[in-house]
Amino acid sequence: MAFLFKEAKKEARVISLAIDYNFEKLLTQAVFDFLEKRSHNTKKTANSYMNSFWSSAVVSVLSKWIKDGMKVPAEKIASLGMPLFPQKKKNK
């Protein structure tokens, strides 16, 4: 998940413009497509709804993070514990 936010930070200006021009639907669709490709679940219908939900959530968080000036590190945003994205366990 941190990868997503690090890449988004690199493209913050483009994402910000997309949001300003109400292209959130396109961003959400791009995230949805990404999630669909990563899905290995046999329950396609239920999984599709879950991916729809999380794609909207991810775009919303990205939008807020960018609008707030990306002051919070990408790793911290990624570690918020969004259930869809498994967190890597730290070795103790």
PDB file of N, CA, C and O in Angstrom:
ATOM      1  N   MET A   1       0.826  -1.193   0.000  1.00  0.00           N
ATOM      2  CA  MET A   1       0.000   0.000   0.000  1.00  0.00           C
ATOM      3  C   MET A   1       0.869   1.254   0.000  1.00  0.00           C
ATOM      4  O   MET A   1       0.512   2.253  -0.625  1.00  0.00           O
ATOM      5  N   ALA A   2       2.000   1.212   0.691  1.00  0.00           N
ATOM      6  CA  ALA A   2       2.888   2.372   0.719  1.00  0.00           C
ATOM      7  C   ALA A   2       3.337   2.729  -0.697  1.00  0.00           C
ATOM      8  O   ALA A   2       3.505   3.903  -1.029  1.00  0.00           O
ATOM      9  N   PHE A   3       3.527   1.702  -1.525  1.00  0.00           N
ATOM     10  CA  PHE A   3       3.930   1.929  -2.909  1.00  0.00           C
ATOM     11  C   PHE A   3       2.933   2.838  -3.620  1.00  0.00           C
ATOM     12  O   PHE A   3       3.323   3.761  -4.335  1.00  0.00           O
ATOM     13  N   LEU A   4       1.647   2.572  -3.418  1.00  0.00           N
ATOM     14  CA  LEU A   4       0.594   3.372  -4.053  1.00  0.00           C
ATOM     15  C   LEU A   4       0.720   4.844  -3.673  1.00  0.00           C
ATOM     16  O   LEU A   4       0.645   5.720  -4.534  1.00  0.00           O
ATOM     17  N   PHE A   5       0.911   5.114  -2.387  1.00  0.00           N
ATOM     18  CA  PHE A   5       0.988   6.497  -1.933  1.00  0.00           C
ATOM     19  C   PHE A   5       2.297   7.167  -2.349  1.00  0.00           C
ATOM     20  O   PHE A   5       2.320   8.366  -2.625  1.00  0.00           O
ATOM     21  N   LYS A   6       3.381   6.401  -2.395  1.00  0.00           N
ATOM     22  CA  LYS A   6       4.655   6.963  -2.870  1.00  0.00           C
ATOM     23  C   LYS A   6       4.546   7.348  -4.344  1.00  0.00           C
ATOM     24  O   LYS A   6       5.016   8.409  -4.756  1.00  0.00           O
ATOM     25  N   GLU A   7       3.923   6.478  -5.126  1.00  0.00           N
ATOM     26  CA  GLU A   7       3.727   6.784  -6.548  1.00  0.00           C
ATOM     27  C   GLU A   7       2.764   7.955  -6.728  1.00  0.00           C
ATOM     28  O   GLU A   7       2.969   8.804  -7.595  1.00  0.00           O
ATOM     29  N   ALA A   8       1.727   7.998  -5.916  1.00  0.00           N
ATOM     30  CA  ALA A   8       0.770   9.107  -5.987  1.00  0.00           C
ATOM     31  C   ALA A   8       1.453  10.424  -5.651  1.00  0.00           C
ATOM     32  O   ALA A   8       1.138  11.458  -6.241  1.00  0.00           O
ATOM     33  N   LYS A   9       2.381  10.391  -4.712  1.00  0.00           N
ATOM     34  CA  LYS A   9       3.101  11.616  -4.338  1.00  0.00           C
ATOM     35  C   LYS A   9       3.902  12.143  -5.529  1.00  0.00           C
ATOM     36  O   LYS A   9       3.978  13.352  -5.745  1.00  0.00           O
ATOM     37  N   LYS A  10       4.497  11.232  -6.297  1.00  0.00           N
ATOM     38  CA  LYS A  10       5.253  11.633  -7.490  1.00  0.00           C
ATOM     39  C   LYS A  10       4.343  12.308  -8.513  1.00  0.00           C
ATOM     40  O   LYS A  10       4.764  13.211  -9.236  1.00  0.00           O
ATOM     41  N   GLU A  11       3.090  11.857  -8.562  1.00  0.00           N
ATOM     42  CA  GLU A  11       2.130  12.368  -9.543  1.00  0.00           C
ATOM     43  C   GLU A  11       1.080  13.262  -8.894  1.00  0.00           C
ATOM     44  O   GLU A  11      -0.025  13.408  -9.416  1.00  0.00           O
ATOM     45  N   ALA A  12       1.424  13.856  -7.765  1.00  0.00           N
ATOM     46  CA  ALA A  12       0.452  14.650  -6.997  1.00  0.00           C
ATOM     47  C   ALA A  12      -0.167  15.771  -7.823  1.00  0.00           C
ATOM     48  O   ALA A  12      -1.368  16.018  -7.717  1.00  0.00           O
ATOM     49  N   ARG A  13       0.611  16.438  -8.624  1.00  0.00           N
ATOM     50  CA  ARG A  13       0.086  17.557  -9.423  1.00  0.00           C
ATOM     51  C   ARG A  13      -0.976  17.069 -10.407  1.00  0.00           C
ATOM     52  O   ARG A  13      -2.030  17.689 -10.548  1.00  0.00           O
ATOM     53  N   VAL A  14      -0.697  15.970 -11.078  1.00  0.00           N
ATOM     54  CA  VAL A  14      -1.646  15.414 -12.048  1.00  0.00           C
ATOM     55  C   VAL A  14      -2.915  14.942 -11.334  1.00  0.00           C
ATOM     56  O   VAL A  14      -4.026  15.199 -11.798  1.00  0.00           O
ATOM     57  N   ILE A  15      -2.744  14.254 -10.211  1.00  0.00           N
ATOM     58  CA  ILE A  15      -3.904  13.776  -9.449  1.00  0.00           C
ATOM     59  C   ILE A  15      -4.719  14.949  -8.938  1.00  0.00           C
ATOM     60  O   ILE A  15      -5.948  14.923  -8.981  1.00  0.00           O
ATOM     61  N   SER A  16      -4.038  15.977  -8.454  1.00  0.00           N
ATOM     62  CA  SER A  16      -4.725  17.169  -7.959  1.00  0.00           C
ATOM     63  C   SER A  16      -5.540  17.837  -9.068  1.00  0.00           C
ATOM     64  O   SER A  16      -6.679  18.246  -8.843  1.00  0.00           O
ATOM     65  N   LEU A  17      -4.965  17.945 -10.244  1.00  0.00           N
ATOM     66  CA  LEU A  17      -5.701  18.507 -11.384  1.00  0.00           C
ATOM     67  C   LEU A  17      -6.906  17.643 -11.739  1.00  0.00           C
ATOM     68  O   LEU A  17      -7.989  18.156 -12.020  1.00  0.00           O
ATOM     69  N   ALA A  18      -6.707  16.333 -11.723  1.00  0.00           N
ATOM     70  CA  ALA A  18      -7.818  15.422 -12.026  1.00  0.00           C
ATOM     71  C   ALA A  18      -8.955  15.616 -11.033  1.00  0.00           C
ATOM     72  O   ALA A  18     -10.126  15.624 -11.413  1.00  0.00           O
ATOM     73  N   ILE A  19      -8.611  15.772  -9.774  1.00  0.00           N
ATOM     74  CA  ILE A  19      -9.628  15.989  -8.742  1.00  0.00           C
ATOM     75  C   ILE A  19     -10.303  17.340  -8.943  1.00  0.00           C
ATOM     76  O   ILE A  19     -11.525  17.449  -8.842  1.00  0.00           O
ATOM     77  N   ASP A  20      -9.509  18.369  -9.228  1.00  0.00           N
ATOM     78  CA  ASP A  20     -10.065  19.708  -9.462  1.00  0.00           C
ATOM     79  C   ASP A  20     -11.050  19.721 -10.626  1.00  0.00           C
ATOM     80  O   ASP A  20     -12.022  20.476 -10.613  1.00  0.00           O
ATOM     81  N   TYR A  21     -10.800  18.894 -11.622  1.00  0.00           N
ATOM     82  CA  TYR A  21     -11.667  18.851 -12.798  1.00  0.00           C
ATOM     83  C   TYR A  21     -12.675  17.702 -12.737  1.00  0.00           C
ATOM     84  O   TYR A  21     -13.203  17.261 -13.757  1.00  0.00           O
ATOM     85  N   ASN A  22     -12.925  17.232 -11.513  1.00  0.00           N
ATOM     86  CA  ASN A  22     -13.951  16.207 -11.262  1.00  0.00           C
ATOM     87  C   ASN A  22     -13.716  14.893 -12.010  1.00  0.00           C
ATOM     88  O   ASN A  22     -14.658  14.270 -12.501  1.00  0.00           O
ATOM     89  N   PHE A  23     -12.470  14.488 -12.090  1.00  0.00           N
ATOM     90  CA  PHE A  23     -12.147  13.212 -12.721  1.00  0.00           C
ATOM     91  C   PHE A  23     -11.977  12.101 -11.685  1.00  0.00           C
ATOM     92  O   PHE A  23     -11.347  11.080 -11.962  1.00  0.00           O
ATOM     93  N   GLU A  24     -12.540  12.302 -10.493  1.00  0.00           N
ATOM     94  CA  GLU A  24     -12.430  11.284  -9.451  1.00  0.00           C
ATOM     95  C   GLU A  24     -13.009   9.948  -9.909  1.00  0.00           C
ATOM     96  O   GLU A  24     -12.525   8.882  -9.528  1.00  0.00           O
ATOM     97  N   LYS A  25     -14.047  10.024 -10.729  1.00  0.00           N
ATOM     98  CA  LYS A  25     -14.669   8.792 -11.226  1.00  0.00           C
ATOM     99  C   LYS A  25     -13.658   7.985 -12.044  1.00  0.00           C
ATOM    100  O   LYS A  25     -13.599   6.761 -11.928  1.00  0.00           O
ATOM    101  N   LEU A  26     -12.866   8.669 -12.869  1.00  0.00           N
ATOM    102  CA  LEU A  26     -11.841   7.974 -13.655  1.00  0.00           C
ATOM    103  C   LEU A  26     -10.754   7.404 -12.753  1.00  0.00           C
ATOM    104  O   LEU A  26     -10.289   6.284 -12.969  1.00  0.00           O
ATOM    105  N   LEU A  27     -10.347   8.173 -11.740  1.00  0.00           N
ATOM    106  CA  LEU A  27      -9.350   7.679 -10.795  1.00  0.00           C
ATOM    107  C   LEU A  27      -9.881   6.460 -10.046  1.00  0.00           C
ATOM    108  O   LEU A  27      -9.173   5.470  -9.862  1.00  0.00           O
ATOM    109  N   THR A  28     -11.136   6.549  -9.620  1.00  0.00           N
ATOM    110  CA  THR A  28     -11.755   5.435  -8.906  1.00  0.00           C
ATOM    111  C   THR A  28     -11.813   4.199  -9.799  1.00  0.00           C
ATOM    112  O   THR A  28     -11.552   3.088  -9.338  1.00  0.00           O
ATOM    113  N   GLN A  29     -12.153   4.386 -11.070  1.00  0.00           N
ATOM    114  CA  GLN A  29     -12.207   3.261 -12.006  1.00  0.00           C
ATOM    115  C   GLN A  29     -10.822   2.650 -12.199  1.00  0.00           C
ATOM    116  O   GLN A  29     -10.690   1.429 -12.285  1.00  0.00           O
ATOM    117  N   ALA A  30      -9.790   3.490 -12.267  1.00  0.00           N
ATOM    118  CA  ALA A  30      -8.423   2.986 -12.421  1.00  0.00           C
ATOM    119  C   ALA A  30      -8.014   2.146 -11.208  1.00  0.00           C
ATOM    120  O   ALA A  30      -7.408   1.085 -11.360  1.00  0.00           O
ATOM    121  N   VAL A  31      -8.347   2.621 -10.010  1.00  0.00           N
ATOM    122  CA  VAL A  31      -8.035   1.856  -8.795  1.00  0.00           C
ATOM    123  C   VAL A  31      -8.849   0.560  -8.773  1.00  0.00           C
ATOM    124  O   VAL A  31      -8.332  -0.499  -8.420  1.00  0.00           O
ATOM    125  N   PHE A  32     -10.118   0.653  -9.152  1.00  0.00           N
ATOM    126  CA  PHE A  32     -10.979  -0.539  -9.206  1.00  0.00           C
ATOM    127  C   PHE A  32     -10.382  -1.586 -10.147  1.00  0.00           C
ATOM    128  O   PHE A  32     -10.301  -2.764  -9.800  1.00  0.00           O
ATOM    129  N   ASP A  33      -9.967  -1.154 -11.333  1.00  0.00           N
ATOM    130  CA  ASP A  33      -9.374  -2.080 -12.302  1.00  0.00           C
ATOM    131  C   ASP A  33      -8.112  -2.726 -11.739  1.00  0.00           C
ATOM    132  O   ASP A  33      -7.880  -3.921 -11.919  1.00  0.00           O
ATOM    133  N   PHE A  34      -7.299  -1.919 -11.054  1.00  0.00           N
ATOM    134  CA  PHE A  34      -6.088  -2.425 -10.420  1.00  0.00           C
ATOM    135  C   PHE A  34      -6.435  -3.501  -9.390  1.00  0.00           C
ATOM    136  O   PHE A  34      -5.809  -4.561  -9.353  1.00  0.00           O
ATOM    137  N   LEU A  35      -7.436  -3.218  -8.558  1.00  0.00           N
ATOM    138  CA  LEU A  35      -7.850  -4.174  -7.525  1.00  0.00           C
ATOM    139  C   LEU A  35      -8.437  -5.444  -8.139  1.00  0.00           C
ATOM    140  O   LEU A  35      -8.196  -6.547  -7.648  1.00  0.00           O
ATOM    141  N   GLU A  36      -9.197  -5.285  -9.199  1.00  0.00           N
ATOM    142  CA  GLU A  36      -9.781  -6.452  -9.872  1.00  0.00           C
ATOM    143  C   GLU A  36      -8.680  -7.367 -10.408  1.00  0.00           C
ATOM    144  O   GLU A  36      -8.796  -8.590 -10.326  1.00  0.00           O
ATOM    145  N   LYS A  37      -7.628  -6.790 -10.947  1.00  0.00           N
ATOM    146  CA  LYS A  37      -6.523  -7.592 -11.480  1.00  0.00           C
ATOM    147  C   LYS A  37      -5.792  -8.335 -10.369  1.00  0.00           C
ATOM    148  O   LYS A  37      -5.285  -9.438 -10.578  1.00  0.00           O
ATOM    149  N   ARG A  38      -5.740  -7.725  -9.189  1.00  0.00           N
ATOM    150  CA  ARG A  38      -5.042  -8.341  -8.054  1.00  0.00           C
ATOM    151  C   ARG A  38      -5.898  -9.372  -7.336  1.00  0.00           C
ATOM    152  O   ARG A  38      -5.383 -10.151  -6.535  1.00  0.00           O
ATOM    153  N   SER A  39      -7.174  -9.388  -7.607  1.00  0.00           N
ATOM    154  CA  SER A  39      -8.086 -10.292  -6.898  1.00  0.00           C
ATOM    155  C   SER A  39      -7.901 -11.722  -7.368  1.00  0.00           C
ATOM    156  O   SER A  39      -7.879 -12.010  -8.565  1.00  0.00           O
ATOM    157  N   HIS A  40      -7.770 -12.596  -6.409  1.00  0.00           N
ATOM    158  CA  HIS A  40      -7.655 -14.021  -6.725  1.00  0.00           C
ATOM    159  C   HIS A  40      -8.775 -14.782  -6.035  1.00  0.00           C
ATOM    160  O   HIS A  40      -8.673 -15.986  -5.800  1.00  0.00           O
ATOM    161  N   ASN A  41      -9.824 -14.080  -5.720  1.00  0.00           N
ATOM    162  CA  ASN A  41     -10.950 -14.652  -4.992  1.00  0.00           C
ATOM    163  C   ASN A  41     -11.913 -15.300  -5.979  1.00  0.00           C
ATOM    164  O   ASN A  41     -12.179 -14.750  -7.048  1.00  0.00           O
ATOM    165  N   THR A  42     -12.427 -16.456  -5.623  1.00  0.00           N
ATOM    166  CA  THR A  42     -13.363 -17.151  -6.509  1.00  0.00           C
ATOM    167  C   THR A  42     -14.765 -16.564  -6.437  1.00  0.00           C
ATOM    168  O   THR A  42     -15.583 -16.824  -7.319  1.00  0.00           O
ATOM    169  N   LYS A  43     -15.056 -15.789  -5.419  1.00  0.00           N
ATOM    170  CA  LYS A  43     -16.369 -15.161  -5.265  1.00  0.00           C
ATOM    171  C   LYS A  43     -16.361 -13.823  -6.007  1.00  0.00           C
ATOM    172  O   LYS A  43     -16.319 -12.758  -5.392  1.00  0.00           O
ATOM    173  N   LYS A  44     -16.403 -13.898  -7.315  1.00  0.00           N
ATOM    174  CA  LYS A  44     -16.244 -12.714  -8.167  1.00  0.00           C
ATOM    175  C   LYS A  44     -17.255 -11.610  -7.877  1.00  0.00           C
ATOM    176  O   LYS A  44     -16.876 -10.441  -7.799  1.00  0.00           O
ATOM    177  N   THR A  45     -18.522 -11.951  -7.716  1.00  0.00           N
ATOM    178  CA  THR A  45     -19.547 -10.922  -7.525  1.00  0.00           C
ATOM    179  C   THR A  45     -19.325 -10.160  -6.232  1.00  0.00           C
ATOM    180  O   THR A  45     -19.287  -8.930  -6.239  1.00  0.00           O
ATOM    181  N   ALA A  46     -19.179 -10.868  -5.131  1.00  0.00           N
ATOM    182  CA  ALA A  46     -18.957 -10.215  -3.837  1.00  0.00           C
ATOM    183  C   ALA A  46     -17.647  -9.450  -3.853  1.00  0.00           C
ATOM    184  O   ALA A  46     -17.563  -8.344  -3.320  1.00  0.00           O
ATOM    185  N   ASN A  47     -16.636 -10.029  -4.456  1.00  0.00           N
ATOM    186  CA  ASN A  47     -15.329  -9.393  -4.525  1.00  0.00           C
ATOM    187  C   ASN A  47     -15.397  -8.100  -5.329  1.00  0.00           C
ATOM    188  O   ASN A  47     -14.731  -7.123  -4.987  1.00  0.00           O
ATOM    189  N   SER A  48     -16.181  -8.086  -6.375  1.00  0.00           N
ATOM    190  CA  SER A  48     -16.330  -6.896  -7.200  1.00  0.00           C
ATOM    191  C   SER A  48     -16.936  -5.741  -6.399  1.00  0.00           C
ATOM    192  O   SER A  48     -16.526  -4.591  -6.550  1.00  0.00           O
ATOM    193  N   TYR A  49     -17.910  -6.055  -5.553  1.00  0.00           N
ATOM    194  CA  TYR A  49     -18.506  -5.019  -4.703  1.00  0.00           C
ATOM    195  C   TYR A  49     -17.494  -4.504  -3.683  1.00  0.00           C
ATOM    196  O   TYR A  49     -17.426  -3.306  -3.408  1.00  0.00           O
ATOM    197  N   MET A  50     -16.720  -5.416  -3.133  1.00  0.00           N
ATOM    198  CA  MET A  50     -15.699  -5.009  -2.174  1.00  0.00           C
ATOM    199  C   MET A  50     -14.662  -4.116  -2.860  1.00  0.00           C
ATOM    200  O   MET A  50     -14.244  -3.106  -2.294  1.00  0.00           O
ATOM    201  N   ASN A  51     -14.251  -4.481  -4.064  1.00  0.00           N
ATOM    202  CA  ASN A  51     -13.291  -3.667  -4.807  1.00  0.00           C
ATOM    203  C   ASN A  51     -13.870  -2.302  -5.147  1.00  0.00           C
ATOM    204  O   ASN A  51     -13.148  -1.305  -5.141  1.00  0.00           O
ATOM    205  N   SER A  52     -15.148  -2.248  -5.439  1.00  0.00           N
ATOM    206  CA  SER A  52     -15.807  -0.969  -5.703  1.00  0.00           C
ATOM    207  C   SER A  52     -15.756  -0.079  -4.464  1.00  0.00           C
ATOM    208  O   SER A  52     -15.430   1.105  -4.550  1.00  0.00           O
ATOM    209  N   PHE A  53     -16.079  -0.656  -3.327  1.00  0.00           N
ATOM    210  CA  PHE A  53     -16.044   0.082  -2.063  1.00  0.00           C
ATOM    211  C   PHE A  53     -14.643   0.612  -1.777  1.00  0.00           C
ATOM    212  O   PHE A  53     -14.468   1.795  -1.486  1.00  0.00           O
ATOM    213  N   TRP A  54     -13.642  -0.274  -1.860  1.00  0.00           N
ATOM    214  CA  TRP A  54     -12.284   0.128  -1.505  1.00  0.00           C
ATOM    215  C   TRP A  54     -11.664   1.073  -2.525  1.00  0.00           C
ATOM    216  O   TRP A  54     -10.849   1.917  -2.152  1.00  0.00           O
ATOM    217  N   SER A  55     -12.019   0.962  -3.784  1.00  0.00           N
ATOM    218  CA  SER A  55     -11.466   1.896  -4.769  1.00  0.00           C
ATOM    219  C   SER A  55     -11.941   3.312  -4.466  1.00  0.00           C
ATOM    220  O   SER A  55     -11.171   4.264  -4.591  1.00  0.00           O
ATOM    221  N   SER A  56     -13.197   3.457  -4.070  1.00  0.00           N
ATOM    222  CA  SER A  56     -13.704   4.782  -3.676  1.00  0.00           C
ATOM    223  C   SER A  56     -13.002   5.280  -2.422  1.00  0.00           C
ATOM    224  O   SER A  56     -12.668   6.460  -2.319  1.00  0.00           O
ATOM    225  N   ALA A  57     -12.778   4.380  -1.470  1.00  0.00           N
ATOM    226  CA  ALA A  57     -12.104   4.764  -0.228  1.00  0.00           C
ATOM    227  C   ALA A  57     -10.673   5.218  -0.495  1.00  0.00           C
ATOM    228  O   ALA A  57     -10.229   6.230   0.047  1.00  0.00           O
ATOM    229  N   VAL A  58      -9.956   4.478  -1.323  1.00  0.00           N
ATOM    230  CA  VAL A  58      -8.565   4.821  -1.624  1.00  0.00           C
ATOM    231  C   VAL A  58      -8.482   6.180  -2.308  1.00  0.00           C
ATOM    232  O   VAL A  58      -7.636   6.999  -1.950  1.00  0.00           O
ATOM    233  N   VAL A  59      -9.345   6.429  -3.285  1.00  0.00           N
ATOM    234  CA  VAL A  59      -9.333   7.716  -3.988  1.00  0.00           C
ATOM    235  C   VAL A  59      -9.687   8.846  -3.022  1.00  0.00           C
ATOM    236  O   VAL A  59      -9.109   9.930  -3.105  1.00  0.00           O
ATOM    237  N   SER A  60     -10.607   8.614  -2.130  1.00  0.00           N
ATOM    238  CA  SER A  60     -10.976   9.625  -1.140  1.00  0.00           C
ATOM    239  C   SER A  60      -9.794   9.959  -0.227  1.00  0.00           C
ATOM    240  O   SER A  60      -9.524  11.131   0.035  1.00  0.00           O
ATOM    241  N   VAL A  61      -9.097   8.939   0.253  1.00  0.00           N
ATOM    242  CA  VAL A  61      -7.930   9.158   1.116  1.00  0.00           C
ATOM    243  C   VAL A  61      -6.822   9.863   0.334  1.00  0.00           C
ATOM    244  O   VAL A  61      -6.208  10.804   0.836  1.00  0.00           O
ATOM    245  N   LEU A  62      -6.565   9.409  -0.892  1.00  0.00           N
ATOM    246  CA  LEU A  62      -5.553  10.067  -1.736  1.00  0.00           C
ATOM    247  C   LEU A  62      -5.887  11.539  -1.949  1.00  0.00           C
ATOM    248  O   LEU A  62      -5.019  12.404  -1.837  1.00  0.00           O
ATOM    249  N   SER A  63      -7.129  11.809  -2.250  1.00  0.00           N
ATOM    250  CA  SER A  63      -7.579  13.175  -2.496  1.00  0.00           C
ATOM    251  C   SER A  63      -7.343  14.055  -1.277  1.00  0.00           C
ATOM    252  O   SER A  63      -6.794  15.150  -1.395  1.00  0.00           O
ATOM    253  N   LYS A  64      -7.756  13.582  -0.109  1.00  0.00           N
ATOM    254  CA  LYS A  64      -7.574  14.358   1.117  1.00  0.00           C
ATOM    255  C   LYS A  64      -6.096  14.552   1.422  1.00  0.00           C
ATOM    256  O   LYS A  64      -5.673  15.650   1.781  1.00  0.00           O
ATOM    257  N   TRP A  65      -5.320  13.504   1.282  1.00  0.00           N
ATOM    258  CA  TRP A  65      -3.888  13.557   1.566  1.00  0.00           C
ATOM    259  C   TRP A  65      -3.191  14.589   0.675  1.00  0.00           C
ATOM    260  O   TRP A  65      -2.378  15.380   1.153  1.00  0.00           O
ATOM    261  N   ILE A  66      -3.510  14.575  -0.608  1.00  0.00           N
ATOM    262  CA  ILE A  66      -2.900  15.523  -1.545  1.00  0.00           C
ATOM    263  C   ILE A  66      -3.373  16.942  -1.250  1.00  0.00           C
ATOM    264  O   ILE A  66      -2.564  17.870  -1.233  1.00  0.00           O
ATOM    265  N   LYS A  67      -4.681  17.126  -1.017  1.00  0.00           N
ATOM    266  CA  LYS A  67      -5.209  18.461  -0.703  1.00  0.00           C
ATOM    267  C   LYS A  67      -4.612  19.024   0.574  1.00  0.00           C
ATOM    268  O   LYS A  67      -4.461  20.238   0.709  1.00  0.00           O
ATOM    269  N   ASP A  68      -4.269  18.139   1.523  1.00  0.00           N
ATOM    270  CA  ASP A  68      -3.662  18.569   2.783  1.00  0.00           C
ATOM    271  C   ASP A  68      -2.161  18.796   2.665  1.00  0.00           C
ATOM    272  O   ASP A  68      -1.495  19.076   3.662  1.00  0.00           O
ATOM    273  N   GLY A  69      -1.628  18.679   1.464  1.00  0.00           N
ATOM    274  CA  GLY A  69      -0.217  18.964   1.236  1.00  0.00           C
ATOM    275  C   GLY A  69       0.724  17.805   1.495  1.00  0.00           C
ATOM    276  O   GLY A  69       1.935  18.005   1.582  1.00  0.00           O
ATOM    277  N   MET A  70       0.196  16.598   1.621  1.00  0.00           N
ATOM    278  CA  MET A  70       0.994  15.380   1.810  1.00  0.00           C
ATOM    279  C   MET A  70       1.971  15.511   2.967  1.00  0.00           C
ATOM    280  O   MET A  70       3.100  15.025   2.893  1.00  0.00           O
ATOM    281  N   LYS A  71       1.536  16.169   4.032  1.00  0.00           N
ATOM    282  CA  LYS A  71       2.391  16.386   5.204  1.00  0.00           C
ATOM    283  C   LYS A  71       2.632  15.098   5.979  1.00  0.00           C
ATOM    284  O   LYS A  71       3.684  14.923   6.595  1.00  0.00           O
ATOM    285  N   VAL A  72       1.663  14.207   5.947  1.00  0.00           N
ATOM    286  CA  VAL A  72       1.801  12.912   6.614  1.00  0.00           C
ATOM    287  C   VAL A  72       2.568  11.985   5.670  1.00  0.00           C
ATOM    288  O   VAL A  72       2.220  11.892   4.493  1.00  0.00           O
ATOM    289  N   PRO A  73       3.604  11.298   6.160  1.00  0.00           N
ATOM    290  CA  PRO A  73       4.375  10.410   5.278  1.00  0.00           C
ATOM    291  C   PRO A  73       3.503   9.323   4.640  1.00  0.00           C
ATOM    292  O   PRO A  73       2.545   8.838   5.241  1.00  0.00           O
ATOM    293  N   ALA A  74       3.860   8.962   3.420  1.00  0.00           N
ATOM    294  CA  ALA A  74       3.118   7.936   2.677  1.00  0.00           C
ATOM    295  C   ALA A  74       3.011   6.640   3.473  1.00  0.00           C
ATOM    296  O   ALA A  74       1.970   5.983   3.458  1.00  0.00           O
ATOM    297  N   GLU A  75       4.081   6.274   4.163  1.00  0.00           N
ATOM    298  CA  GLU A  75       4.085   5.039   4.942  1.00  0.00           C
ATOM    299  C   GLU A  75       3.041   5.082   6.056  1.00  0.00           C
ATOM    300  O   GLU A  75       2.397   4.076   6.352  1.00  0.00           O
ATOM    301  N   LYS A  76       2.879   6.252   6.670  1.00  0.00           N
ATOM    302  CA  LYS A  76       1.902   6.401   7.758  1.00  0.00           C
ATOM    303  C   LYS A  76       0.482   6.266   7.204  1.00  0.00           C
ATOM    304  O   LYS A  76      -0.362   5.603   7.806  1.00  0.00           O
ATOM    305  N   ILE A  77       0.225   6.897   6.058  1.00  0.00           N
ATOM    306  CA  ILE A  77      -1.096   6.783   5.434  1.00  0.00           C
ATOM    307  C   ILE A  77      -1.360   5.319   5.073  1.00  0.00           C
ATOM    308  O   ILE A  77      -2.450   4.798   5.310  1.00  0.00           O
ATOM    309  N   ALA A  78      -0.361   4.672   4.505  1.00  0.00           N
ATOM    310  CA  ALA A  78      -0.517   3.276   4.093  1.00  0.00           C
ATOM    311  C   ALA A  78      -0.748   2.347   5.281  1.00  0.00           C
ATOM    312  O   ALA A  78      -1.365   1.292   5.134  1.00  0.00           O
ATOM    313  N   SER A  79      -0.261   2.731   6.442  1.00  0.00           N
ATOM    314  CA  SER A  79      -0.396   1.865   7.620  1.00  0.00           C
ATOM    315  C   SER A  79      -1.688   2.109   8.389  1.00  0.00           C
ATOM    316  O   SER A  79      -1.857   1.596   9.495  1.00  0.00           O
ATOM    317  N   LEU A  80      -2.596   2.883   7.818  1.00  0.00           N
ATOM    318  CA  LEU A  80      -3.862   3.149   8.496  1.00  0.00           C
ATOM    319  C   LEU A  80      -4.666   1.877   8.728  1.00  0.00           C
ATOM    320  O   LEU A  80      -5.620   1.871   9.505  1.00  0.00           O
ATOM    321  N   GLY A  81      -4.287   0.825   8.066  1.00  0.00           N
ATOM    322  CA  GLY A  81      -4.945  -0.454   8.296  1.00  0.00           C
ATOM    323  C   GLY A  81      -6.174  -0.669   7.451  1.00  0.00           C
ATOM    324  O   GLY A  81      -7.141  -1.277   7.911  1.00  0.00           O
ATOM    325  N   MET A  82      -6.160  -0.188   6.233  1.00  0.00           N
ATOM    326  CA  MET A  82      -7.281  -0.469   5.349  1.00  0.00           C
ATOM    327  C   MET A  82      -7.322  -1.978   5.141  1.00  0.00           C
ATOM    328  O   MET A  82      -6.391  -2.547   4.570  1.00  0.00           O
ATOM    329  N   PRO A  83      -8.372  -2.626   5.591  1.00  0.00           N
ATOM    330  CA  PRO A  83      -8.425  -4.089   5.622  1.00  0.00           C
ATOM    331  C   PRO A  83      -8.166  -4.787   4.295  1.00  0.00           C
ATOM    332  O   PRO A  83      -7.680  -5.918   4.286  1.00  0.00           O
ATOM    333  N   LEU A  84      -8.471  -4.154   3.195  1.00  0.00           N
ATOM    334  CA  LEU A  84      -8.285  -4.812   1.909  1.00  0.00           C
ATOM    335  C   LEU A  84      -6.814  -5.055   1.611  1.00  0.00           C
ATOM    336  O   LEU A  84      -6.455  -6.022   0.938  1.00  0.00           O
ATOM    337  N   PHE A  85      -5.978  -4.178   2.114  1.00  0.00           N
ATOM    338  CA  PHE A  85      -4.566  -4.242   1.800  1.00  0.00           C
ATOM    339  C   PHE A  85      -3.812  -4.861   2.961  1.00  0.00           C
ATOM    340  O   PHE A  85      -3.662  -4.235   4.010  1.00  0.00           O
ATOM    341  N   PRO A  86      -3.336  -6.083   2.782  1.00  0.00           N
ATOM    342  CA  PRO A  86      -2.627  -6.735   3.885  1.00  0.00           C
ATOM    343  C   PRO A  86      -1.369  -5.958   4.245  1.00  0.00           C
ATOM    344  O   PRO A  86      -0.619  -5.514   3.375  1.00  0.00           O
ATOM    345  N   GLN A  87      -1.162  -5.808   5.524  1.00  0.00           N
ATOM    346  CA  GLN A  87       0.022  -5.117   6.019  1.00  0.00           C
ATOM    347  C   GLN A  87       1.130  -6.144   6.211  1.00  0.00           C
ATOM    348  O   GLN A  87       0.883  -7.259   6.672  1.00  0.00           O
ATOM    349  N   LYS A  88       2.344  -5.763   5.857  1.00  0.00           N
ATOM    350  CA  LYS A  88       3.474  -6.654   6.091  1.00  0.00           C
ATOM    351  C   LYS A  88       3.745  -6.681   7.587  1.00  0.00           C
ATOM    352  O   LYS A  88       3.783  -5.646   8.252  1.00  0.00           O
ATOM    353  N   LYS A  89       3.930  -7.880   8.091  1.00  0.00           N
ATOM    354  CA  LYS A  89       4.222  -8.014   9.511  1.00  0.00           C
ATOM    355  C   LYS A  89       5.688  -7.708   9.743  1.00  0.00           C
ATOM    356  O   LYS A  89       6.564  -8.162   9.007  1.00  0.00           O
ATOM    357  N   LYS A  90       5.931  -6.926  10.782  1.00  0.00           N
ATOM    358  CA  LYS A  90       7.304  -6.576  11.131  1.00  0.00           C
ATOM    359  C   LYS A  90       7.921  -7.713  11.927  1.00  0.00           C
ATOM    360  O   LYS A  90       7.282  -8.302  12.799  1.00  0.00           O
ATOM    361  N   ASN A  91       9.172  -8.010  11.613  1.00  0.00           N
ATOM    362  CA  ASN A  91       9.887  -9.029  12.380  1.00  0.00           C
ATOM    363  C   ASN A  91      10.238  -8.459  13.734  1.00  0.00           C
ATOM    364  O   ASN A  91      10.728  -7.335  13.841  1.00  0.00           O
ATOM    365  N   LYS A  92       9.987  -9.234  14.756  1.00  0.00           N
ATOM    366  CA  LYS A  92      10.278  -8.764  16.117  1.00  0.00           C
ATOM    367  C   LYS A  92      11.614  -9.252  16.586  1.00  0.00           C
ATOM    368  O   LYS A  92      12.022  -8.952  17.708  1.00  0.00           O
TER     369      LYS A  92
END
